[in-house]
Structure formats: structure tokens, C-alpha cells
Amino acid sequence: MLIGEGPGGDEDRLGRPFVGRSGQLLTGMLESIGLSRQQVYIANVVKCRPPGNRTPTPDEAQACLPFLRRQVALVRPKIILLLGSTAARYTIGGDVRIRRDHGTWTYRAGVWMMPTYHPSALLRDPPRKLEAWQDLQALAEKMKELELC
């Protein structure tokens, strides 16, 4: 399972997650470790695009978290890759910092979770792609360890 921040303009228009440039990058990231988009479930912290595509407010995130929790309960993932600081903050905890904590595993309620860079952040800051690649390698190793591939 992958959790992002919320829908952007392309996602709002098409009603599907990660369909713009960041979606193309995400698809490539998944393919680099042998996964297709059909093999993962993608959710977001907030379900509606915040005005101006800004970061969701705490109130907006709190309003949507019951829906995200229900998605997780229905999907029952063994691993969740958290795309960006918003997803990490509202899933693992408020003190998570992507630059510091990316690639670090947290185990909670039978689920392994790891934050990494959001694909749109990688488009804005390409040198971070190496760090994201290392996170993906850790994801692939965890999948092998749990015999998920």
C-alpha cells in the first residue's frame, strides 16, 4: 500500500491517484523494483484537493483520517510506503521529518511502514532521487523478507 498527501489537479480532474508527472515518476519507481501499479493500492491522507494545492491543514487531515484508516483496514497491507511528509506525519507521527527519517522502518499493528520522498518533491529536487532509490531498495528487501514477492 502507498499513501500520499492528497489529490492534485490532474488527479481531481481524472479521479485517479498519481496520474500527472509525479504519477509517471511513481510508476517508474515501482517498476524499478519489479512492481506494477496494479500490484499496489494507492490512498491519500486527504480525499479532496486543498485550495491552491496547498498542504492540508491539520483539521482537513483529521477529518479524512477515518476514511484512510478504513482503507487500511480493508486492504490489510503488510507494508505501507508513505510518500512525503504529510503521509508520514499523519500515519507514523508528527515528529517525522522526511530528510531525516526516510528509509526508516516503523512497525505498528502488524504493518511495516517507511517514509520516503513524494514523487513531486523528487521532480522539484532531483538530487534526492538517489535517496529515494535507496529507500526503494529497502522496500524490495522487506518484501523479500516477508515473502511478498
N, CA, C and O of each residue as an XYZ file, in Angstrom:
596
protein
N       0.849     -1.177      0.000
C       0.000      0.000      0.000
C       0.889      1.232      0.000
O       1.928      1.265      0.659
N       0.467      2.241     -0.745
C       1.151      3.525     -0.776
C       0.178      4.579     -0.289
O      -1.002      4.553     -0.641
N       0.666      5.508      0.519
C      -0.159      6.618      0.980
C       0.542      7.919      0.624
O       1.702      8.136      0.975
N      -0.178      8.771     -0.074
C       0.316     10.093     -0.424
C      -0.406     11.158      0.381
O      -1.103     10.866      1.352
N      -0.223     12.394     -0.043
C      -0.808     13.531      0.672
C      -2.263     13.755      0.306
O      -3.139     13.733      1.171
N      -2.518     13.967     -0.960
C      -3.871     14.248     -1.418
C      -3.869     14.446     -2.914
O      -2.806     14.533     -3.529
N      -5.046     14.517     -3.510
C      -5.114     14.669     -4.967
C      -4.630     16.036     -5.434
O      -4.884     17.054     -4.790
N      -3.942     16.043     -6.546
C      -3.556     17.284     -7.211
C      -4.564     17.599     -8.306
O      -5.626     16.980     -8.384
N      -4.229     18.545     -9.129
C      -5.146     18.963    -10.183
C      -5.487     17.863    -11.166
O      -6.661     17.662    -11.478
N      -4.488     17.145    -11.663
C      -4.734     16.063    -12.625
C      -5.561     14.952    -11.976
O      -6.458     14.390    -12.604
N      -5.255     14.645    -10.731
C      -5.971     13.591    -10.024
C      -7.435     13.986     -9.800
O      -8.340     13.165     -9.956
N      -7.652     15.244     -9.436
C      -9.017     15.745     -9.260
C      -9.808     15.650    -10.563
O     -10.965     15.230    -10.587
N      -9.148     16.050    -11.632
C      -9.816     16.065    -12.935
C     -10.158     14.657    -13.414
O     -11.229     14.435    -13.979
N      -9.242     13.697    -13.186
C      -9.417     12.340    -13.706
C      -9.972     11.349    -12.681
O     -10.415     10.261    -13.048
N      -9.951     11.719    -11.404
C     -10.488     10.834    -10.373
C      -9.630      9.622    -10.078
O     -10.131      8.610     -9.588
N      -8.336      9.712    -10.372
C      -7.398      8.607    -10.114
C      -6.146      9.171     -9.453
O      -5.762     10.304     -9.744
N      -5.499      8.413     -8.571
C      -4.304      8.927     -7.891
C      -3.060      8.880     -8.783
O      -2.893      7.978     -9.604
N      -2.212      9.859     -8.598
C      -0.896      9.901     -9.240
C      -0.977      9.670    -10.752
O      -0.486      8.664    -11.265
N      -1.598     10.608    -11.448
C      -1.729     10.473    -12.896
C      -0.921     11.507    -13.666
O      -0.764     11.369    -14.879
N      -0.408     12.524    -13.013
C       0.381     13.557    -13.683
C       1.848     13.164    -13.777
O       2.188     11.981    -13.818
N       2.711     14.174    -13.812
C       4.156     13.927    -13.899
C       4.650     13.124    -12.703
O       5.481     12.229    -12.856
N       4.142     13.441    -11.505
C       4.585     12.678    -10.333
C       4.092     11.231    -10.415
O       4.750     10.322     -9.909
N       2.955     11.019    -11.041
C       2.453      9.663    -11.239
C       3.322      8.866    -12.196
O       3.551      7.673    -11.997
N       3.804      9.534    -13.233
C       4.708      8.864    -14.168
C       5.995      8.461    -13.454
O       6.516      7.364    -13.658
N       6.499      9.364    -12.615
C       7.707      9.042    -11.858
C       7.431      7.896    -10.878
O       8.244      6.981    -10.745
N       6.294      7.948    -10.200
C       5.944      6.876     -9.269
C       5.866      5.528     -9.980
O       6.359      4.523     -9.466
N       5.258      5.506    -11.141
C       5.181      4.265    -11.920
C       6.581      3.736    -12.214
O       6.836      2.540    -12.065
N       7.477      4.604    -12.623
C       8.859      4.198    -12.888
C       9.565      3.711    -11.633
O      10.336      2.752    -11.679
N       9.299      4.372    -10.513
C       9.909      3.956     -9.248
C       9.462      2.540     -8.886
O      10.277      1.699     -8.509
N       8.174      2.294     -9.004
C       7.655      0.960     -8.699
C       8.231     -0.085     -9.642
O       8.651     -1.160     -9.213
N       8.247      0.236    -10.922
C       8.771     -0.710    -11.915
C      10.241     -1.020    -11.671
O      10.701     -2.117    -11.989
N      10.989     -0.063    -11.107
C      12.420     -0.280    -10.864
C      12.670     -1.390     -9.848
O      13.764     -1.952     -9.793
N      11.645     -1.708     -9.040
C      11.803     -2.815     -8.079
C      10.854     -3.964     -8.411
O      10.564     -4.811     -7.566
N      10.380     -3.978     -9.644
C       9.586     -5.113    -10.104
C       8.118     -5.074     -9.735
O       7.458     -6.112     -9.759
N       7.582     -3.907     -9.394
C       6.161     -3.787     -9.069
C       5.429     -3.002    -10.157
O       5.983     -2.086    -10.764
N       4.192     -3.379    -10.382
C       3.343     -2.585    -11.272
C       2.331     -1.850    -10.398
O       2.123     -2.204     -9.237
N       1.716     -0.840    -10.960
C       0.703     -0.096    -10.202
C      -0.487     -0.981     -9.859
O      -1.188     -0.726     -8.879
N      -0.719     -2.008    -10.649
C      -1.827     -2.923    -10.369
C      -1.566     -3.771     -9.125
O      -2.492     -4.363     -8.572
N      -0.321     -3.832     -8.690
C       0.037     -4.641     -7.526
C      -0.014     -3.867     -6.216
O       0.167     -4.450     -5.146
N      -0.254     -2.575     -6.287
C      -0.283     -1.763     -5.074
C      -1.619     -1.030     -4.981
O      -2.278     -0.770     -5.988
N      -1.997     -0.709     -3.757
C      -3.186      0.104     -3.518
C      -2.693      1.478     -3.112
O      -1.869      1.604     -2.206
N      -3.191      2.507     -3.778
C      -2.755      3.875     -3.504
C      -3.891      4.641     -2.846
O      -5.014      4.677     -3.351
N      -3.578      5.253     -1.709
C      -4.537      6.085     -0.985
C      -3.874      7.424     -0.667
O      -2.674      7.603     -0.871
N      -4.670      8.347     -0.169
C      -4.160      9.651      0.250
C      -4.674      9.991      1.631
O      -5.719      9.498      2.056
N      -3.933     10.840      2.332
C      -4.360     11.302      3.651
C      -5.672     12.066      3.518
O      -6.640     11.759      4.213
N      -5.713     13.056      2.633
C      -6.952     13.798      2.398
C      -7.549     13.347      1.075
O      -6.833     12.961      0.151
N      -8.845     13.402      1.001
C      -9.555     12.869     -0.161
C      -9.945     13.953     -1.160
O     -10.341     13.647     -2.285
N      -9.835     15.215     -0.755
C     -10.169     16.340     -1.626
C      -8.946     17.233     -1.778
O      -8.160     17.388     -0.844
N      -8.794     17.809     -2.946
C      -7.670     18.695     -3.210
C      -7.832     19.987     -2.405
O      -8.835     20.686     -2.552
N      -6.849     20.308     -1.553
C      -6.922     21.579     -0.831
C      -6.825     22.761     -1.801
O      -6.158     22.659     -2.831
N      -7.481     23.877     -1.484
C      -7.419     25.053     -2.357
C      -5.974     25.444     -2.667
O      -5.120     25.488     -1.782
N      -5.728     25.724     -3.938
C      -4.385     26.113     -4.352
C      -3.371     25.003     -4.257
O      -2.167     25.250     -4.324
N      -3.841     23.783     -4.101
C      -2.968     22.609     -3.984
C      -1.982     22.749     -2.821
O      -0.864     22.239     -2.880
N      -2.402     23.436     -1.780
C      -1.550     23.634     -0.608
C      -1.520     22.371      0.248
O      -2.299     21.441      0.035
N      -0.611     22.354      1.217
C      -0.543     21.261      2.184
C      -1.831     21.257      3.008
O      -2.287     22.315      3.443
N      -2.417     20.087      3.226
C      -3.645     20.038      4.023
C      -3.425     20.566      5.443
O      -2.369     20.365      6.044
N      -4.437     21.237      5.954
C      -4.380     21.704      7.343
C      -4.597     20.507      8.270
O      -5.125     19.479      7.846
N      -4.190     20.640      9.529
C      -4.460     19.558     10.488
C      -5.946     19.207     10.571
O      -6.294     18.030     10.664
N      -6.819     20.200     10.538
C      -8.260     19.925     10.581
C      -8.712     19.124      9.365
O      -9.516     18.201      9.493
N      -8.200     19.470      8.193
C      -8.560     18.733      6.978
C      -8.083     17.287      7.061
O      -8.816     16.360      6.716
N      -6.845     17.105      7.524
C      -6.310     15.747      7.654
C      -7.115     14.953      8.674
O      -7.477     13.805      8.414
N      -7.397     15.538      9.820
C      -8.160     14.837     10.852
C      -9.542     14.444     10.359
O     -10.050     13.382     10.721
N     -10.155     15.284      9.538
C     -11.480     14.973      9.001
C     -11.446     13.766      8.072
O     -12.433     13.039      7.959
N     -10.317     13.552      7.409
C     -10.210     12.464      6.432
C      -9.585     11.190      6.988
O      -9.730     10.124      6.390
N      -8.901     11.280      8.108
C      -8.202     10.100      8.641
C      -9.098      8.892      8.898
O      -8.635      7.769      8.696
N     -10.348      9.047      9.330
C     -11.182      7.847      9.478
C     -11.363      7.086      8.161
O     -11.439      5.858      8.159
N     -11.431      7.806      7.056
C     -11.558      7.153      5.754
C     -10.270      6.409      5.407
O     -10.314      5.287      4.902
N      -9.128      7.033      5.678
C      -7.848      6.374      5.420
C      -7.698      5.129      6.298
O      -7.251      4.084      5.826
N      -8.068      5.242      7.560
C      -7.979      4.076      8.456
C      -8.845      2.929      7.945
O      -8.453      1.765      8.017
N     -10.007      3.263      7.435
C     -10.895      2.231      6.890
C     -10.279      1.587      5.653
O     -10.367      0.372      5.477
N      -9.657      2.393      4.797
C      -8.980      1.833      3.627
C      -7.896      0.853      4.054
O      -7.792     -0.245      3.507
N      -7.089      1.254      5.031
C      -6.026      0.369      5.522
C      -6.630     -0.915      6.087
O      -6.119     -2.006      5.834
N      -7.709     -0.790      6.846
C      -8.355     -1.975      7.431
C      -8.885     -2.902      6.339
O      -8.812     -4.122      6.482
N      -9.406     -2.353      5.275
C      -9.941     -3.183      4.189
C      -8.836     -3.841      3.365
O      -8.949     -5.005      2.980
N      -7.769     -3.089      3.098
C      -6.672     -3.611      2.263
C      -5.795     -4.586      3.056
O      -5.270     -5.550      2.499
N      -5.644     -4.329      4.351
C      -4.812     -5.155      5.229
C      -3.389     -5.351      4.694
O      -2.935     -6.482      4.520
N      -2.692     -4.242      4.434
C      -1.337     -4.362      3.893
C      -0.350     -4.868      4.930
O      -0.550     -4.706      6.134
N       0.703     -5.474      4.448
C       1.813     -5.867      5.313
C       2.852     -4.752      5.358
O       3.604     -4.619      6.324
N       2.878     -3.939      4.271
C       3.833     -2.837      4.140
C       3.086     -1.618      3.612
O       2.245     -1.724      2.719
N       3.412     -0.452      4.185
C       2.898      0.813      3.668
C       4.092      1.720      3.394
O       4.902      1.984      4.282
N       4.189      2.190      2.159
C       5.196      3.175      1.775
C       4.523      4.540      1.856
O       3.533      4.796      1.171
N       5.065      5.405      2.693
C       4.489      6.725      2.937
C       5.196      7.744      2.051
O       6.390      7.995      2.209
N       4.453      8.321      1.127
C       5.024      9.235      0.145
C       4.941     10.672      0.639
O       3.911     11.330      0.493
N       6.027     11.148      1.221
C       6.102     12.531      1.651
C       5.812     12.745      3.119
O       5.368     11.846      3.833
N       6.080     13.977      3.549
C       5.989     14.297      4.972
C       4.560     14.296      5.489
O       4.332     13.903      6.633
N       3.589     14.722      4.687
C       2.210     14.724      5.171
C       1.741     13.305      5.470
O       1.155     13.057      6.524
N       1.988     12.386      4.566
C       1.596     10.993      4.784
C       2.310     10.418      6.003
O       1.695      9.725      6.814
N       3.598     10.700      6.134
C       4.360     10.187      7.273
C       3.880     10.791      8.584
O       3.722     10.081      9.578
N       3.649     12.091      8.588
C       3.234     12.791      9.815
C       1.916     12.251     10.354
O       1.776     12.036     11.558
N       0.951     12.033      9.467
C      -0.373     11.608      9.928
C      -0.504     10.094     10.072
O      -1.527      9.604     10.551
N       0.517      9.356      9.664
C       0.474      7.904      9.792
C       1.394      7.418     10.909
O       0.995      6.596     11.734
N       2.607      7.921     10.931
C       3.582      7.497     11.951
C       3.564      8.429     13.151
O       3.547      7.975     14.295
N       3.568      9.726     12.893
C       3.574     10.691     13.988
C       4.076     12.044     13.557
O       4.755     12.166     12.537
N       3.747     13.058     14.326
C       4.035     14.438     13.973
C       5.484     14.838     13.974
O       5.825     15.887     13.427
N       6.359     14.039     14.573
C       7.767     14.423     14.631
C       8.598     13.868     13.470
O       9.816     14.040     13.449
N       7.959     13.210     12.513
C       8.678     12.631     11.372
C       9.149     13.746     10.441
O       8.400     14.669     10.122
N      10.397     13.639     10.018
C      10.974     14.565      9.035
C      11.537     13.726      7.899
O      12.375     12.852      8.121
N      11.082     13.990      6.694
C      11.471     13.158      5.550
C      12.973     13.130      5.341
O      13.543     12.052      5.175
N      13.621     14.261      5.344
C      15.069     14.259      5.088
C      15.830     13.479      6.141
O      16.873     12.894      5.848
N      15.327     13.466      7.346
C      15.978     12.731      8.435
C      15.537     11.275      8.498
O      16.358     10.387      8.729
N      14.238     11.022      8.293
C      13.657      9.717      8.602
C      13.327      8.845      7.398
O      12.884      7.710      7.570
N      13.532      9.348      6.183
C      13.218      8.499      5.028
C      14.031      7.213      5.115
O      15.175      7.206      5.570
N      13.415      6.137      4.671
C      14.108      4.850      4.673
C      14.129      4.134      6.013
O      14.709      3.055      6.126
N      13.501      4.720      7.036
C      13.475      4.125      8.375
C      12.166      3.373      8.569
O      11.084      3.916      8.347
N      12.278      2.126      8.982
C      11.085      1.305      9.180
C      10.466      1.537     10.555
O      11.165      1.700     11.555
N       9.146      1.546     10.574
C       8.358      1.567     11.806
C       7.395      0.396     11.718
O       6.769      0.178     10.680
N       7.275     -0.352     12.795
C       6.347     -1.487     12.835
C       5.249     -1.173     13.829
O       5.515     -0.937     15.007
N       4.005     -1.171     13.351
C       2.884     -0.845     14.214
C       1.662     -1.640     13.770
O       1.324     -1.667     12.587
N       1.011     -2.277     14.714
C      -0.243     -3.002     14.472
C      -0.113     -4.010     13.319
O      -1.028     -4.172     12.512
N       1.042     -4.680     13.264
C       1.242     -5.709     12.253
C       1.589     -5.192     10.870
O       1.549     -5.950      9.900
N       1.932     -3.907     10.759
C       2.239     -3.305      9.464
C       3.604     -2.619      9.525
O       3.883     -1.851     10.446
N       4.443     -2.901      8.542
C       5.719     -2.203      8.384
C       5.452     -0.942      7.576
O       4.811     -1.001      6.527
N       5.944      0.211      8.062
C       5.760      1.485      7.378
C       7.100      2.178      7.208
O       7.943      2.170      8.105
N       7.280      2.783      6.030
C       8.515      3.510      5.766
C       8.195      4.783      4.999
O       7.533      4.733      3.963
N       8.660      5.927      5.499
C       8.504      7.158      4.726
C       9.594      7.282      3.665
O      10.725      6.834      3.850
N       9.225      7.893      2.570
C      10.186      8.244      1.531
C       9.718      9.542      0.900
O       8.673     10.081      1.265
N      10.482     10.029     -0.030
C      10.144     11.285     -0.692
C       8.923     11.120     -1.590
O       8.749     10.092     -2.244
N       8.096     12.134     -1.608
C       6.957     12.173     -2.519
C       7.510     12.391     -3.933
O       8.442     13.176     -4.109
N       6.954     11.712     -4.941
C       7.464     11.898     -6.300
C       7.497     13.359     -6.761
O       8.416     13.747     -7.482
N       6.526     14.171     -6.367
C       6.557     15.582     -6.785
C       7.743     16.313     -6.162
O       8.297     17.225     -6.777
N       8.141     15.924     -4.943
C       9.328     16.521     -4.328
C      10.583     16.123     -5.099
O      11.517     16.914     -5.229
N      10.599     14.902     -5.607
C      11.752     14.450     -6.399
C      11.840     15.200     -7.724
O      12.936     15.434     -8.232
N      10.705     15.573     -8.280
C      10.714     16.365     -9.515
C      11.264     17.764     -9.252
O      11.924     18.346    -10.113
N      10.993     18.302     -8.065
C      11.498     19.637     -7.705
C      12.955     19.601     -7.246
O      13.668     20.597     -7.368
N      13.401     18.457     -6.719
C      14.738     18.331     -6.147
C      15.369     17.013     -6.606
O      15.513     16.088     -5.806
N      15.749     16.920     -7.895
C      16.246     15.659     -8.468
C      17.402     14.988     -7.724
O      17.473     13.760     -7.743
N      18.314     15.719     -7.070
C      19.378     15.011     -6.345
C      18.864     14.059     -5.264
O      19.590     13.151     -4.860
N      17.633     14.245     -4.786
C      17.057     13.360     -3.769
C      16.651     12.001     -4.347
O      16.316     11.081     -3.600
N      16.680     11.875     -5.679
C      16.280     10.611     -6.291
C      17.163      9.450     -5.842
O      16.682      8.322     -5.728
N      18.434      9.702     -5.588
C      19.327      8.638     -5.114
C      18.857      8.125     -3.758
O      18.841      6.916     -3.525
N      18.474      9.030     -2.862
C      17.975      8.619     -1.557
C      16.677      7.824     -1.698
O      16.481      6.821     -1.012
N      15.799      8.273     -2.587
C      14.546      7.557     -2.824
C      14.833      6.167     -3.403
O      14.163      5.197     -3.048
N      15.812      6.071     -4.278
C      16.196      4.779     -4.848
C      16.662      3.833     -3.745
O      16.314      2.652     -3.757
N      17.438      4.332     -2.800
C      17.887      3.507     -1.678
C      16.694      3.062     -0.823
O      16.664      1.933     -0.332
N      15.721      3.948     -0.650
C      14.507      3.577      0.085
C      13.758      2.468     -0.648
O      13.254      1.535     -0.023
N      13.688      2.569     -1.960
C      13.008      1.535     -2.746
C      13.729      0.202     -2.652
O      13.094     -0.852     -2.627
N      15.047      0.244     -2.598
C      15.810     -0.995     -2.415
C      15.482     -1.615     -1.056
O      15.354     -2.835     -0.949
N      15.346     -0.793     -0.028
C      14.956     -1.292      1.295
C      13.545     -1.873      1.260
O      13.268     -2.873      1.923
N      12.661     -1.253      0.495
C      11.301     -1.780      0.328
C      11.341     -3.149     -0.334
O      10.672     -4.080      0.114
N      12.120     -3.270     -1.393
C      12.233     -4.553     -2.089
C      12.793     -5.630     -1.158
O      12.330     -6.771     -1.180
N      13.779     -5.274     -0.346
C      14.333     -6.240      0.614
C      13.295     -6.658      1.652
O      13.205     -7.835      2.000
N      12.514     -5.702      2.145
C      11.493     -6.015      3.141
C      10.426     -6.928      2.520
O       9.922     -7.831      3.188
N      10.085     -6.699      1.266
C       9.116     -7.551      0.581
C       9.643     -8.979      0.471
O       8.896     -9.938      0.660
N      10.925     -9.114      0.167
C      11.529    -10.463      0.096
C      11.536    -11.110      1.478
O      11.199    -12.285      1.626
N      11.920    -10.338      2.479
C      11.957    -10.843      3.854
C      10.584    -11.359      4.297
O      10.487    -12.387      4.967
N       9.531    -10.639      3.918
C       8.164    -11.029      4.294
C       7.539    -11.985      3.295
O       6.375    -12.364      3.427
N       8.326    -12.376      2.286
C       7.886    -13.297      1.232
C       6.639    -12.774      0.517
O       5.676    -13.508      0.294
N       6.683    -11.485      0.166
C       5.589    -10.863     -0.559
C       5.841    -10.794     -2.049
O       5.000    -10.310     -2.807
N       7.004    -11.279     -2.473
C       7.292    -11.292     -3.912
C       7.993    -12.578     -4.292
O       8.321    -12.780     -5.461
